Each structure stands twice: as C-alpha cells, then as structure tokens.
Amino acid sequence: IGIHAGSQHFRDMPLDSSVWAVSNFYHGINRFAVASFIMISGCLYLDSKRTWNLRRLWKRNILPIAAAYIFWQMFYAVYRIITNGTLAKGSKAALVKFMVYISKSYFHLWYLPMLIGLLIITPMLWEIVNSARGKQWEECFADRCGRTGQSYGKSWYSGAGQTGNYPCNHYGIHYQ
C-alpha cells in the first residue's frame, strides 16, 4: 500500500517541490517490499521438508496464474480499444490493435509472469539447495564464478590439458 500511496502522483509533481520530496521519501522506504516478499516466499518454498510434485505445481499453481494473466491481458486489450472508441467493431485494425495490446503487458500485471517464472525454476532451485547433488552444483557455480573472476582477460584455453574457464569444469572433473 505504501508503494502505491507514495507514487500515486509521483510524475505529476515538479521535482523541486516539497510534496515531491515527501512522496519520493515514502516511495523509497517502501520499495523494498516486493523484493522482500519474493525472498521470504523463496525461503518458504525452498524449505527442506517440502516435496515437489511437478504435475500438482503446474495444475494448481502455474496454470491458474497463467489463465488469470491471459484473461486480464485480454480484458485490458478490449478495454483500451473500447475507451479509444476510434475503431470499428470487427475491423482488421481492431484485431491488429487487440494483438498489440495483448502482447504488451498492462503495467500492474508485471508480477504474474515473474511469479510464473519463479514457480517454474523453484523445483530446480530446491534441488540445488536441499539435495546431496545440490552441494555439487553449489561448488560448480562457485568454481565457475571464481574462474571467471581470476581469468578475466585471459583466453578460454589456458594451457596443456586444462580447459580453462569453461562452465562447470570443476563439476565435470570431480563428480562424474
């Protein structure tokens, strides 16, 4: 609520006004809310006691969110066409406008595709965080980051018998 209240007339005010400064302050201190919500949700979803059923995840979580997103995209596309009032019903121009509007996410629906993406990758992240092989993946990514930092500016091939900076080299050598 603080984000919306703090940014309601954010762009309507002159930058040098005290009202803008107060709005900017409240907008700024409330900005962490979305990121915090995502991180807390991630902690709850990545709990080691949780088990994943991918069919259930898709049927109960991802598909309903995708359906809601598609519905609201279509609703707002029709709404925009009706409120503009310049296109004839059933015309080719109206169809083209509908397709353009449906392909551009309405500004406050940004969260739904992001949530779908997070739900899709969560079982993979859970595996990395909670399984025995997850530790190997952590080491792989840590090794990859370390090699990237150390070999900045060097060639991909670093010498006889070494593969240098190829992704997950550590994983391939030590765990297979």
Salt bridges, closest charged atoms under 4 A:
ASP12 OD2 - HIS9 ND1 3.15
ASP143 OD2 - ARG147 NE 2.96
